[in-house]
Amino acid sequence: MDVSDTGREQGSIPPERCASLNEIRDGMDAIDRCIVGLIAERVAYVRAAAKFKTSSGNVAAPERVAAVLRTRRLWAEEAGLSGEVVESLYRELVAYCVSEEHKEWMERNPPT
């Protein structure tokens, strides 16, 4: 995947062609808007996963969390980023996702 085009909205200027700090900021804002949208989409998948879990205890899936963190660290390093920083970001994201999935599971399986 060519990361230079990832998340760039149509019409935004590539970083190397920006002629001002405002153009740089506009580009970063466009990417951040895409990132937030993708996080929302990821959370929707996480919430949908709750319907396949057989118990509240299965929501956290620690072995899956560990695998996700490992692969995201690797992907970051392959992209020339700090694996440690990206893993830390994903640790927070996954914790949020697990809490959202747990809420969804509880709504689908209220205590009797």
Helices and strands as residue ranges (DSSP letters): G 15-17, H 21-49, G 50-52, H 57-60, H 62-78, H 83-108
